[in-house]
Amino acid sequence: MRALWIVNSPDRPMAATIIGLQAKGVEVHVMCPGNAPRFKTLKAAGISMIDFAPRRSIELRAIRKMRAELRRKDYDILHVFGNRAITNAILAAHKMPVHLITYRGIVGNLSFLDPIAWARYLNPRIDRIVCVAEAVRRFFLDMRPAFLRVPPGRLVTIYKGHDLNWYRDQPADLSQLGIPPDAFVIGCVANIRPRKGIEVLVDAAGRLVPELNVHLLLVGNMDSAALRERIEASPARRRIHLAGFRADAPALMAACDVFVLPSLRREGLPRAVIEAMAYRTPPIVTNCGGSPELVEDGVSGLVVPPGDDGAIANAVRKLAADPAVREDMGEAARERIRLHFNIENTIRKTLELYQAVLAA
């Protein structure tokens, strides 16, 4: 079996999946930019790497490059990630005997009335769409009008897997960020976008009385004048810390008492939640997208309604009041990642998908 992956920037789970497939007998070739973070890692692992990425959604140069590569190796599977790659790959694979598989990582933002959607995920040339969470698959199945929906057999849910051995860093020293050692720390890793609900989390922090000594640590690109105004207006403004982008974000979350992702909509399978769970930091997430698939409410964390700052504040109070519950949830969270969101499952299910597509 021979597969060509086209991806702009393979993350760690993706790179591990590629290497795992190769170890199971799939001949994998990868087309991605040479400056991608894991290009050299994959090449060192024996993966055939092609330094290339499309620059536009429809680009004649990219179509010719992909088509030439498909002819050169007679691929069985064309596995494509990212909007630009998908539109070009569909055109490149026209009338070629290759099975086309794409990936969808978020809920929503697709419409039958949008011609671009038909040029990408709704295109009948696609054999399978790998959904990163069951919530993504359900979105496709619930699209209206019903007679235009993606056929159920074209959709498959495969979680992005992780390996607990990736998460062995020591918890970071939060005092370097101005957080006192006796503080109860809420951590959040995200980039500021309307759908992430960071403002709701800021409002929740304002509901927590100073006597609890709760501090909120926001990690990621939070460069927003509106957010800074929200923080300045908060009663908790002196207990809210903006750390910016940090390469050591997982270690920072490992040092927090709880992790909160206050998403409002369109969440896929948030990596930041997985990383916090791997470090035994109990998560509080909203009932949004794939987050409830990660977190079993009351067992491996808490699930609250989207947009409800009071519910987030109450969940924080509950965990702050009971260290034993926090510890139990943290252990359960790590165990959930080990059992249900591990990289071996991802490799196995991806191989099974390839086999099923070829057998159809």
C-alpha positions, 0 to 999 in steps of 0.5 A: 500500500502506498500513500501520499500525505499533503500537509502544510505543517504536521503536528506531533500526533500527525508525524507519529501517525505517519511513522506508525503507518510506515512501521506497519507496512504502508509506504508513506510519502509526505509533501510539505514545506521543508521548513515545517517543524517536523520535516527533518524528524520525519525524514530522519525516520525514513519517510520520503519527504517532498519539499512543497506546499500550495500557496493558493487555493487553486494554483496551476503549479501545485496541481501539476506538482501533485499530479506528477507525483501521483503518476510517478509512484502510482499511489493508492491513497492521497491523504490531504490536510488543509483548505489549499491542499484539498482544492488543488488535490481534488483537481490534481486527482481528476480521473486518476485511480487514487483514493482521496481522503481529507481531514476536518478538524472543526465543527461548522463553518460549511454551507451547501450554499457556499461554492467553496465548500463544494470545491473542498469537503462536499466534493463528491470526488472525496472518498472519505472525510476523517473527522477529528471528533464525533461532533464533527461527523454529526455536523456533516450528518445534520446539515440541511437540506437533508438530500444534500448531506454527505453520505454517512459512509463517507465520514469516519471519526478518528481521534488524534492520538497522543503518547503520555511519554510526550508529557514528561516536563516538570511543572513550570515555576509560575512565580516567574509570571508574578503568580504567588506560590499559594495561589489557586491557578486557573490555566487556559491555552488558546489564541484569541478568537470570538469562538474561544470565549476568553472574555467569558473566562475573564468574567468568571474570574471576576466572580471569584472572591479575592479570599479564594486567591484564585489567579487566571493564567492566559497563555497564547496570542491574546493581543486584543484591545477588547480583551485588555479592556475587559481585564482592566474592568474586572474585579480580578484584574490584578489576578489575571496574567497574560503570558503570551505565546509560550513554547512551554505551555504544557509545562505551565498547565501542569503547574496549574490547579485546573485548566479551563477552555471556555469555547463558545462554538465550533470546537474540534478536539482541543489539543490544549485540553489533552495536554492538560489532562496528560499532566493530570490537571483536571479540566473544565470545558464547555459542552461544545464540539468535541470537548465533551468527548474528551472529558467525562463530566464529574469523572475526568473533569467538569462540563459546563454550558457555553457562554455561562461565566457563572457555571465556570466560576461554580466549577472552579469553586467546586474543585478549589474546595476539594483537593481530593476531588481534583486529584482523582479527576486529574488521575482519571483525566490522564487515564482517559488519554491513555486509554481512549486518545492514544496514538496507537489507536490512531495508527490502527484506525487509519490503517483500517480506513486505508484497507476499507477504502481499497477493499470498497 
